[in-house]
Amino acid sequence: MCYQPLVLVETFVEPDRFAGTSYRAAGWVRVGASTGRGRNGSAPQGPVKEVYLLPLSADFRRRLGA
């Protein structure tokens, strides 16, 4: 098997329930919001969530684009 190193991680925060303060304090970057659609559905199924990313590598853009 060929394993690839993690270079970027994501998480979702429900803003109606949580402020995301801990993520921001830990260096996570808010990049936008979800549409509230489920994994396989086309209609909104859940609450809109904020999307946070944490780069684990300084050159994550290059690595993800390769």
N, C-alpha and C positions, 0 to 999 in steps of 0.2 A: 504494500500500500504506500501511496505517496501522500504525505500530510503537508498541508500548507499552514504556515504560521498565522495566527490571528493578527490582523493589523487595524481592525476597527470593530467596535461593538455598538449595539443599539439597544435602547430600552424605550418603553412607552409609559407615560404618566397620565393618569386621569385627573385633569385639573379641577374638576368639581370635588374631588376627594383629597387631593394632595397638591402642595405648592411646588414640588420639585426642588426645594431649597437644598437638600442634601446632595442631589446630583450636581447642581450648579456649583456648590462649594467644593465638590470633589473634582471639578474640572470638566464635567460633561457639558456639551454645547447643545442648546435647543436649536433645532434646524427647521421646525415647522410642526404641522399637526396632521394627524391621520384623517381619513375621510369617514371613519366609523363603520366601514364595511368589513364584513367577516372575511375569513381566509378564502372561502370559495363562493361567496355570495356577491351579487351585483347590487343588491339593495342594502341601504344602511341597516346594520343589525345591532350596533352597540354605540357607546358614547365616543365622541371625538376625543382623541388622546394626543398629548404633546409628544413629539419624537425627539429623543436626546441621543447624541453620538459621543463616543469617547475614542479618539485616535490612540492606538497603542504603538504606533510606529510613526516617526517623523515623515517618512516618505510614503504614507498610506495611499495618497492619490496615485502615485506612480505604480505602486504594487497592484492596486485595484484596477487600474487601466490597462495593465499588461495582459 
